[in-house]
């Protein structure tokens, strides 16, 4: 059979998959703390927002290492 058009469905990543892409622990963004100090579970929307605003830990580590290296080279 000749296929004239293909239909693809892109699956949305789960919050855990997004956390893994950021090199974070599974369920790193799953819980929050309210004003009374009680833990509560965050919605997926809140988790996606946190992950999107986050920094990949391996990149942050690399940038920090570059800064430290540059600082050591410039000291007398």
DOBALUM-608911 format. One line per field, with one value per atom (N, C-alpha, C): residue number from 1; residue in one letter; atom name; x, y, z. Coordinates in Angstrom, 2 decimals, padded with zeros to 5 digits, always signed. Example, Ala and Ser with C-alpha at 12.3 -4.5 7.8 and 13.67 -1.06 7.14 Angstrom:
2
num	(1 1 1 2 2 2)
residu	(a a a s s s)
atome	(N CA C N CA C)
px	(+013.19 +012.30 +013.20 +012.85 +013.67 +012.90)
py	(-005.69 -004.50 -003.30 -002.25 -001.06 +000.03)
pz	(+007.80 +007.80 +007.80 +007.08 +007.14 +007.87)
//
This chain:
76
num	(1 1 1 2 2 2 3 3 3 4 4 4 5 5 5 6 6 6 7 7 7 8 8 8 9 9 9 10 10 10 11 11 11 12 12 12 13 13 13 14 14 14 15 15 15 16 16 16 17 17 17 18 18 18 19 19 19 20 20 20 21 21 21 22 22 22 23 23 23 24 24 24 25 25 25 26 26 26 27 27 27 28 28 28 29 29 29 30 30 30 31 31 31 32 32 32 33 33 33 34 34 34 35 35 35 36 36 36 37 37 37 38 38 38 39 39 39 40 40 40 41 41 41 42 42 42 43 43 43 44 44 44 45 45 45 46 46 46 47 47 47 48 48 48 49 49 49 50 50 50 51 51 51 52 52 52 53 53 53 54 54 54 55 55 55 56 56 56 57 57 57 58 58 58 59 59 59 60 60 60 61 61 61 62 62 62 63 63 63 64 64 64 65 65 65 66 66 66 67 67 67 68 68 68 69 69 69 70 70 70 71 71 71 72 72 72 73 73 73 74 74 74 75 75 75 76 76 76)
residu	(x x x x x x x x x x x x x x x x x x x x x x x x x x x x x x x x x x x x x x x x x x x x x x x x x x x x x x x x x x x x x x x x x x x x x x x x x x x x x x x x x x x x x x x x x x x x x x x x x x x x x x x x x x x x x x x x x x x x x x x x x x x x x x x x x x x x x x x x x x x x x x x x x x x x x x x x x x x x x x x x x x x x x x x x x x x x x x x x x x x x x x x x x x x x x x x x x x x x x x x x x x x x x x x x x x x x x x x x x x x x x x x x x x x x)
atome	(N CA C N CA C N CA C N CA C N CA C N CA C N CA C N CA C N CA C N CA C N CA C N CA C N CA C N CA C N CA C N CA C N CA C N CA C N CA C N CA C N CA C N CA C N CA C N CA C N CA C N CA C N CA C N CA C N CA C N CA C N CA C N CA C N CA C N CA C N CA C N CA C N CA C N CA C N CA C N CA C N CA C N CA C N CA C N CA C N CA C N CA C N CA C N CA C N CA C N CA C N CA C N CA C N CA C N CA C N CA C N CA C N CA C N CA C N CA C N CA C N CA C N CA C N CA C N CA C N CA C N CA C N CA C N CA C N CA C N CA C N CA C N CA C N CA C N CA C N CA C N CA C)
px	(+000.83 +000.00 +000.87 +000.40 +001.08 +000.49 +001.37 +000.93 +001.15 +000.09 +000.20 +000.46 +000.04 +000.31 +000.46 +001.30 +001.53 +001.01 +000.40 -000.08 +000.73 +001.38 +002.19 +001.60 +001.63 +001.18 +002.39 +002.66 +003.79 +003.29 +003.92 +003.52 +004.17 +003.40 +003.94 +004.79 +005.94 +006.78 +006.12 +006.34 +005.82 +006.73 +006.25 +007.13 +008.41 +008.31 +009.50 +010.50 +010.02 +010.93 +011.61 +010.87 +011.45 +012.49 +012.22 +013.19 +014.47 +014.33 +015.51 +016.33 +015.65 +016.37 +017.15 +016.67 +017.37 +018.44 +018.59 +019.54 +019.17 +017.87 +017.36 +016.87 +016.71 +016.13 +014.67 +014.19 +012.77 +011.93 +010.83 +009.88 +010.50 +011.54 +012.18 +011.19 +010.27 +009.30 +007.91 +007.79 +006.46 +005.76 +006.51 +005.90 +006.34 +005.44 +005.73 +005.46 +005.76 +005.53 +004.61 +003.52 +002.61 +003.10 +002.33 +002.73 +002.81 +002.10 +002.15 +003.23 +004.01 +005.09 +004.65 +003.43 +002.92 +003.26 +003.61 +003.93 +002.65 +002.60 +001.46 +001.94 +001.14 +001.52 +001.16 +002.09 +001.88 +001.20 +000.46 -000.16 +000.93 +000.63 +001.59 +001.92 +000.93 +001.18 +002.22 +002.10 +003.07 +004.45 +004.48 +005.75 +006.43 +005.65 +006.22 +006.79 +006.10 +006.57 +007.90 +007.99 +009.23 +010.38 +010.11 +011.15 +011.61 +010.66 +011.00 +011.81 +011.60 +012.34 +013.64 +013.87 +015.05 +016.30 +017.40 +018.69 +019.18 +019.63 +020.18 +021.40 +021.39 +022.44 +023.82 +023.94 +025.25 +025.80 +024.93 +025.35 +025.78 +025.01 +025.37 +026.73 +026.96 +028.25 +029.39 +029.19 +030.22 +030.54 +029.52 +029.73 +030.46 +030.07 +030.75 +032.22 +032.53 +033.92 +034.71 +034.11 +034.79 +035.08 +034.12 +034.31 +035.44 +035.45 +036.50 +037.86 +037.93 +039.18 +039.67 +038.77 +039.15 +039.59 +038.93 +039.30 +040.71 +041.03 +042.35 +043.46 +043.15 +044.15 +044.41 +043.46 +043.62 +044.19 +044.30 +044.84 +046.36 +046.95 +048.42 +049.12)
py	(-001.21 +000.00 +001.26 +002.26 +003.55 +004.47 +005.02 +005.93 +007.35 +008.13 +009.49 +010.51 +010.21 +011.13 +010.30 +010.81 +010.12 +010.99 +010.35 +011.06 +010.61 +011.58 +011.30 +012.01 +011.34 +011.94 +012.02 +013.21 +013.41 +013.29 +012.40 +012.17 +013.22 +013.77 +014.73 +013.98 +014.55 +013.94 +014.07 +013.09 +013.16 +014.06 +014.54 +015.34 +014.60 +013.30 +012.53 +012.49 +012.32 +012.32 +013.67 +014.74 +016.08 +016.30 +015.79 +015.89 +015.15 +014.00 +013.23 +013.97 +014.67 +015.46 +016.60 +017.07 +018.11 +017.52 +016.21 +015.50 +015.65 +015.72 +015.79 +014.41 +014.22 +012.98 +012.86 +011.63 +011.41 +012.04 +012.67 +013.32 +014.49 +015.08 +016.23 +017.39 +017.55 +018.66 +018.19 +016.99 +016.44 +017.10 +017.52 +018.06 +019.49 +020.23 +021.59 +021.70 +022.86 +023.14 +024.35 +024.24 +025.38 +026.32 +027.39 +028.40 +027.85 +026.77 +026.14 +025.07 +024.89 +023.91 +022.50 +022.35 +021.03 +020.72 +019.48 +019.02 +018.71 +019.09 +018.77 +018.45 +017.70 +017.29 +018.38 +018.69 +019.72 +019.12 +019.96 +019.52 +019.38 +018.64 +018.48 +019.83 +020.72 +022.05 +022.81 +022.76 +023.42 +022.79 +021.47 +020.77 +021.12 +021.16 +021.54 +022.96 +023.86 +025.24 +025.29 +024.57 +024.55 +023.96 +022.88 +022.23 +023.16 +023.84 +024.76 +025.95 +026.37 +027.50 +027.06 +025.77 +025.24 +025.28 +024.94 +024.87 +023.43 +022.89 +021.54 +021.51 +020.61 +020.60 +020.35 +019.55 +019.29 +020.55 +021.33 +022.58 +023.59 +023.70 +024.61 +024.22 +022.95 +022.48 +022.84 +022.65 +022.96 +024.46 +025.29 +026.74 +027.18 +026.62 +026.95 +026.55 +025.39 +024.95 +025.90 +026.39 +027.35 +028.66 +029.12 +030.35 +030.18 +029.08 +028.82 +028.76 +028.08 +027.96 +029.35 +030.17 +031.49 +032.37 +032.23 +033.01 +032.64 +031.38 +030.93 +031.42 +031.51 +031.98 +033.47 +034.24 +035.69 +036.17 +035.31 +035.71 +035.78 +036.76 +036.89 +035.78)
pz	(+000.00 +000.00 +000.00 -000.68 -000.74 +000.32 +001.16 +002.21 +001.71 +001.67 +001.15 +002.26 +003.45 +004.56 +005.83 +006.69 +007.96 +009.09 +010.04 +011.21 +012.41 +013.04 +014.21 +015.41 +016.52 +017.78 +018.68 +019.16 +020.05 +021.48 +022.22 +023.60 +024.50 +025.44 +026.39 +027.41 +027.76 +028.78 +030.14 +030.98 +032.35 +033.17 +034.32 +035.18 +035.58 +035.84 +036.22 +035.07 +033.84 +032.69 +032.53 +032.76 +032.67 +033.77 +034.97 +036.06 +035.71 +035.09 +034.69 +033.64 +032.71 +031.72 +032.37 +033.51 +034.26 +035.17 +035.18 +036.04 +037.51 +037.78 +039.15 +039.57 +040.87 +041.39 +040.97 +040.83 +040.55 +041.66 +041.27 +042.19 +042.95 +042.40 +043.04 +043.22 +042.29 +042.35 +042.79 +043.29 +043.57 +044.76 +045.76 +046.97 +047.23 +047.84 +048.27 +049.76 +050.32 +051.75 +051.84 +052.57 +052.72 +053.83 +054.09 +055.08 +056.50 +056.78 +058.10 +058.20 +057.14 +057.16 +056.81 +056.32 +055.95 +054.50 +054.26 +052.91 +052.15 +050.88 +050.03 +048.62 +047.89 +046.54 +045.54 +044.65 +043.64 +042.41 +041.69 +040.44 +039.37 +038.33 +037.24 +036.62 +036.50 +035.93 +036.74 +038.06 +038.91 +038.77 +038.64 +038.49 +037.17 +036.07 +034.78 +034.84 +035.51 +035.64 +036.39 +037.51 +038.28 +037.46 +036.77 +035.97 +034.85 +034.22 +033.14 +033.61 +034.84 +035.41 +036.07 +036.12 +036.80 +035.93 +036.55 +035.86 +035.97 +034.86 +034.88 +035.78 +036.74 +037.77 +037.19 +036.14 +035.56 +034.87 +034.27 +033.64 +034.70 +035.78 +036.86 +037.46 +037.62 +038.16 +037.22 +035.93 +034.95 +034.93 +034.93 +034.93 +036.20 +037.34 +038.60 +038.54 +037.97 +037.85 +036.96 +035.88 +035.01 +035.75 +036.53 +037.30 +038.31 +039.01 +040.00 +039.31 +038.17 +037.44 +036.98 +036.45 +035.99 +037.15 +038.31 +039.49 +039.96 +039.95 +040.39 +039.46 +038.17 +037.20 +037.32 +037.77 +037.84 +039.18 +040.14 +041.43 +041.36 +042.07 +042.07 +042.82)
//
